[in-house]
Each structure stands twice: as C-alpha cells, then as structure tokens.
C-alpha cells in the first residue's frame, strides 16, 4: 500500500479554504466565508484528529484514547511506502525505486 501524509496544520488550512467554497459538499458552511483561520481553529467545525480517525475507522462522535493512537501507528507501520506531501517529488522517487 502507498500513503502520502500531509502536515496536519496544512491539511486543516486547506480544508478550511475548501469548505468555504465547496457548496456541493455536505459539510459546506456558507457562514465560514467571512471567518479567519483562527475562528475556524477554535470552532466546533474543525476536525478532531482526522488522520487518526481515518486510520482506525472511528467517527467524530467517538472520543479517542491511547488505544486508538496505538492502532493508528500500527496501521502506518504496516504500510509498504509512506510519503510526505511536503516532500512529494522525493517521496515519488522513493516509490519508483
């Protein structure tokens, strides 16, 4: 399997920008168009540990614990290739080698 990770803050800012314009998404909130990143970061709209939740298949209504974190780290360890979006070209070169 191949996984590309993005820095969590970069991902949150990208999600913030996307949700301001993505009227086709269920999570779209037109009121966010006037928000600052700080308002988004301190709101209840921001995602809570998105990557961990994705890796362990837990939705946002479930509180996370150390067991979830451990399971997420185990999933990552089992990946054959792990790359970083901030080093996209370098990661692709590793995948091709």
Secondary structure, DSSP 8 states (H G I E B T S, - for coil): -EEEE--HHHHHHHHHHHHHH-TTSTT--GGGGG--HHHHHTSSSS-SSHHHHHHHT--TTS---HHHHHHHHHHHHH-SEEEEGGGHHHHHHHHH-
